[in-house]
Amino acid sequence: MVDEARTDIPHSARIWNYWMGGTDNHDIDRRVGDASLEIDPDIAEMATESRRFLIRAVGHLAGEVGIRQFLDIGTGLPTMQNTHEVARGIAPDARVVYVDNDPLVLTHARALPAGTAGTTGEGVATYVEADFNDPERILDEAGNILDLTRPVGVMFMGVLGHARTHDDVLRITRTVLAAVPPGSHLVYWDGTTDSPHYVRMCEEYAKSGGVPYIPRTQDQLRTVFDGLELLDPGFGKITHWRRPDSEPAGAREIAAYGGVARKPRCDT
């Protein structure tokens, strides 16, 4: 990842923050963000819709499913209604571990209402400094906060496009899911190749010095859920996942697909 001190190089987390109306960004991020919008006007809508998907998915898992532990890997910069706010708003005893290796993201760890990790029944929200390419380390660190013998909501929210290959995506997700028990759930989405504007925007962003993001096909993204039980409505556009009638649909189509799936009780 790009060092926080480098304000002359764009940073995807800061650009995402800019698109969502945040203030944790620099001039270079705003300029690249605006240039990206010229190529793909739908990208700001993707940022907003991805957060709505997070809110719906975490709300469902903490509410109807009863998940009390969340592992949010590659979390990015906080904006609005983050995972711990949604989960603990429903279940105050929920424990949330955010994972990132970005220095800028990690500075926000101090502001979290972390609770006391060793206090029975008390909620926790904390960060672990680790790279998603090293899932074994993530599990070692997260195991100090979460009980990995109990169900966990594992989250990869639009970050695994930064993985070098699709094989890396599968290695990372399967390593983490193998370490959590049946009844755990995966919440996952990434950008796809459906939109030529989005693909070109990602290509241009890579030329700017930022960490490349590789859109992949719907079929590639769907394989991440192999061996899991997809919750209704299954794999598809994140804008369609359990969207309530009271939540207006965005005006733009976005190339973001994913879903929520349960690790089954028995291997099949």
C-alpha positions in Angstrom: 0.0 0.0 0.0 1.0 3.6 -0.5 2.5 5.3 2.6 0.1 7.8 4.3 2.8 10.5 4.0 2.8 10.4 0.2 0.3 13.1 -0.7 1.6 13.3 -4.2 0.3 9.8 -5.1 -3.5 9.0 -5.2 -4.8 6.5 -2.7 -7.9 4.3 -3.4 -9.1 4.6 0.2 -8.9 8.3 0.2 -10.5 8.6 -3.3 -13.4 6.3 -2.1 -13.7 8.6 0.9 -13.9 11.6 -1.4 -16.6 10.0 -3.5 -18.7 9.3 -0.4 -18.4 12.9 0.8 -15.7 12.4 3.4 -12.8 14.7 4.2 -9.9 12.3 4.7 -8.4 13.0 1.3 -5.9 15.2 -0.5 -5.8 17.3 -3.6 -4.3 14.5 -5.6 -7.1 12.2 -4.5 -9.8 14.7 -5.5 -8.2 15.3 -8.9 -7.9 11.6 -9.7 -11.3 11.0 -8.3 -12.8 13.7 -10.6 -10.9 12.4 -13.6 -12.2 8.9 -12.8 -15.8 10.3 -12.7 -15.3 11.7 -16.2 -14.4 8.2 -17.4 -17.0 6.4 -15.4 -19.8 8.7 -14.0 -21.3 5.6 -12.2 -18.3 5.1 -9.8 -19.6 7.5 -7.1 -22.9 5.6 -7.2 -20.9 2.4 -6.6 -19.3 3.9 -3.5 -22.7 4.9 -2.1 -24.4 1.6 -3.0 -21.6 -0.5 -1.6 -22.2 1.1 1.8 -25.9 0.5 1.6 -25.2 -3.1 0.8 -22.9 -3.3 3.9 -25.6 -1.8 6.1 -28.2 -4.3 4.8 -26.0 -7.3 5.0 -24.5 -6.6 8.5 -28.0 -5.6 9.8 -29.4 -9.0 8.6 -26.6 -11.0 10.0 -26.6 -9.2 13.4 -30.4 -9.2 13.5 -32.2 -12.2 11.9 -29.2 -14.5 11.9 -27.8 -13.6 15.3 -24.1 -13.2 14.3 -22.2 -11.5 17.1 -18.7 -11.5 15.6 -17.5 -9.7 12.4 -14.2 -9.8 10.6 -14.1 -6.9 8.1 -11.0 -7.4 6.0 -9.6 -4.5 3.9 -12.0 -2.1 5.6 -10.8 1.2 4.2 -11.5 4.6 5.7 -14.5 5.0 8.0 -17.3 7.1 6.6 -20.9 6.5 7.6 -22.6 3.6 9.4 -19.5 1.4 9.6 -19.7 -2.3 10.4 -19.3 -1.8 14.2 -22.0 0.9 14.3 -24.5 -1.2 12.4 -23.8 -4.4 14.3 -23.6 -2.9 17.7 -26.7 -0.8 17.0 -28.6 -4.1 16.8 -26.5 -6.2 19.3 -24.4 -4.1 21.7 -22.3 -7.1 22.6 -21.1 -7.6 19.0 -17.4 -7.8 18.4 -15.9 -6.3 15.2 -12.3 -6.6 14.0 -11.3 -4.4 11.2 -8.2 -5.4 9.1 -6.1 -3.1 7.0 -2.4 -2.4 6.5 -2.9 1.2 5.3 -1.3 3.7 7.8 -4.1 6.3 7.1 -6.8 3.8 8.0 -5.0 2.6 11.1 -4.8 6.1 12.5 -8.6 6.0 12.9 -8.3 3.0 15.2 -7.7 5.3 18.1 -11.1 6.9 17.7 -13.1 3.7 17.9 -15.3 3.0 21.0 -13.4 -0.2 21.4 -14.8 -1.6 24.6 -12.7 -4.0 26.6 -11.6 -7.1 24.7 -11.5 -9.3 27.8 -14.8 -8.3 29.3 -17.5 -10.9 29.0 -20.6 -9.7 27.2 -19.1 -6.3 26.2 -18.9 -5.3 22.6 -15.5 -4.7 20.9 -14.5 -2.7 17.9 -10.8 -2.7 17.0 -8.3 -2.8 14.2 -5.7 -5.4 13.3 -2.7 -4.3 11.1 -2.3 -6.9 8.4 -2.4 -7.4 4.7 -5.3 -9.4 3.2 -2.6 -11.4 1.2 -1.6 -12.9 4.5 -4.8 -14.5 5.8 -2.9 -16.7 8.3 -1.6 -13.7 10.1 -5.1 -12.1 10.0 -6.5 -15.2 11.7 -3.8 -15.3 14.3 -4.4 -11.6 15.2 -8.2 -11.8 15.0 -8.2 -14.9 17.2 -7.0 -12.7 20.1 -10.3 -10.8 19.9 -12.8 -13.1 18.3 -13.8 -16.7 19.3 -13.1 -18.5 16.1 -15.0 -21.6 17.4 -18.2 -19.5 17.1 -19.8 -18.2 13.9 -18.2 -15.1 12.3 -19.4 -12.7 9.7 -16.4 -12.5 7.3 -16.4 -9.5 5.0 -14.5 -8.6 1.9 -16.1 -5.5 0.6 -14.8 -4.4 -2.8 -11.2 -5.0 -1.9 -10.1 -8.2 -3.5 -9.8 -6.6 -6.9 -6.5 -5.4 -5.5 -5.4 -9.1 -5.4 -3.0 -9.9 -8.2 -4.8 -12.9 -9.5 -8.1 -14.7 -9.2 -6.3 -17.6 -7.7 -5.1 -15.3 -4.9 -8.7 -14.2 -4.3 -9.8 -17.9 -3.9 -6.7 -18.7 -1.7 -7.4 -15.7 0.6 -11.2 -16.3 1.0 -10.9 -20.0 1.4 -8.2 -19.8 4.0 -10.2 -17.5 6.1 -13.4 -19.5 5.7 -11.7 -22.8 6.5 -10.7 -21.3 9.9 -14.3 -20.3 11.0 -17.0 -22.8 12.0 -20.2 -23.8 10.2 -22.8 -21.1 10.6 -20.3 -18.4 9.7 -21.2 -16.2 6.8 -19.3 -14.5 3.9 -20.3 -11.0 2.8 -18.4 -10.3 -0.5 -18.6 -8.0 -3.5 -16.2 -6.7 -6.1 -16.3 -4.7 -9.3 -16.8 -6.6 -12.6 -16.0 -6.3 -16.2 -19.6 -5.6 -17.2 -19.0 -1.9 -17.7 -16.3 -0.9 -20.3 -16.2 2.6 -18.7 -15.4 1.0 -15.3 -12.7 -1.2 -16.8 -11.1 1.8 -18.5 -11.2 3.8 -15.3 -9.4 1.1 -13.4 -6.8 0.9 -16.2 -6.2 4.7 -16.0 -6.1 4.6 -12.2 -3.3 2.0 -12.3 -1.3 4.5 -14.4 -1.6 7.2 -11.7 0.7 5.3 -9.3 -2.1 3.9 -7.1 -2.4 0.2 -6.3 -4.1 -1.4 -9.3 -7.7 -2.7 -9.0 -8.6 -5.5 -11.4 -12.2 -5.9 -12.3 -13.1 -9.6 -12.9 -16.0 -11.4 -14.6 -19.2 -12.3 -12.8 -18.3 -16.0 -13.2 -15.0 -15.4 -11.4 -16.7 -13.6 -8.5 -19.4 -16.2 -8.2 -16.7 -18.9 -7.7 -15.8 -17.3 -4.4 -19.1 -18.6 -3.0 -18.4 -22.2 -4.1 -19.2 -24.6 -1.3 -21.3 -22.1 0.5 -25.1 -21.6 0.8 -26.1 -18.3 -0.8 -28.8 -16.5 1.0 -31.7 -15.2 -1.1 -31.7 -13.5 -3.5 -28.4 -15.2 -4.4 -25.4 -13.8 -6.3 -26.1 -10.6 -8.2 -25.9 -6.9 -8.3 -25.4 -5.5 -4.8 -28.1 -2.9 -5.5 -30.7 -5.7 -5.5 -29.6 -7.5 -2.4 -32.6 -7.3 0.0 -33.2 -3.7 -0.8 -36.3 -2.5 1.0 -39.1 -0.7 -0.8 -38.4 2.3 1.3 -34.9 2.6 0.0 -34.9 4.2 -3.5 -32.8 2.6 -6.1 -29.9 4.5 -7.5 -30.3 6.2 -10.9 -27.3 4.5 -12.3 -26.3 0.9 -13.1 -23.1 -0.2 -11.4 -20.8 -3.0 -12.2 -20.7 -4.4 -8.6 -21.7 -7.9 -7.9 -21.7 -10.2 -4.8 -23.8 -11.7 -2.1 -24.1 -13.2 1.3 -23.5 -16.9 1.9 -23.5 -19.3 4.9 -20.9 -21.9 5.6 -22.9 -25.1 5.8 -23.0 -27.5 8.7 -21.6 -30.4 6.8 -19.1 -30.3 3.9 -20.6 -31.3 0.6 
